[in-house]
Amino acid sequence: MAFKRRKKRKEQYQHYSWFDFLCDVLFFVPELLIWMIRLLGRGIWRLFDGI
């Protein structure tokens, strides 16, 4: 979602402000976490259980 927003903004040649950057970061971080959990699957939970 964050990547799509950024790409759309670049295509429209709009000014990229700090607010836009913060929005992208806020959207991107949860996306990254969800993607990592999907990618690693249950292995990451086993890793935490071992600690």
WOMONOR-V421664 format. One record per backbone hydrogen bond with DSSP energy under -1.0 kcal/mol. NH is the residue of the N-H (numbers start at 1). CO is the residue of the C=O. E is the energy in kcal/mol with one decimal. If there is no record, write none. Layout:
nh=[NH | NH]
co=[CO | CO]
e=[E | E]
This chain:
nh=[5 | 6 | 7 | 8 | 9 | 10 | 11 | 12 | 14 | 21 | 22 | 23 | 24 | 25 | 26 | 27 | 28 | 29 | 31 | 32 | 33 | 34 | 35 | 36 | 37 | 38 | 39 | 40 | 41 | 43 | 46 | 47 | 48 | 49 | 50]
co=[1 | 2 | 3 | 4 | 5 | 6 | 7 | 8 | 9 | 17 | 18 | 19 | 20 | 21 | 22 | 23 | 24 | 25 | 27 | 28 | 29 | 30 | 31 | 32 | 33 | 34 | 35 | 36 | 37 | 40 | 42 | 43 | 44 | 45 | 46]
e=[-2.3 | -2.3 | -2.6 | -2.6 | -2.3 | -2.3 | -2.3 | -1.7 | -1.9 | -2.0 | -2.7 | -2.4 | -2.5 | -2.4 | -2.7 | -2.2 | -2.6 | -2.5 | -1.2 | -2.7 | -2.3 | -2.6 | -2.6 | -2.5 | -2.4 | -2.4 | -2.6 | -3.0 | -2.1 | -1.4 | -1.8 | -1.8 | -1.8 | -2.0 | -1.5]
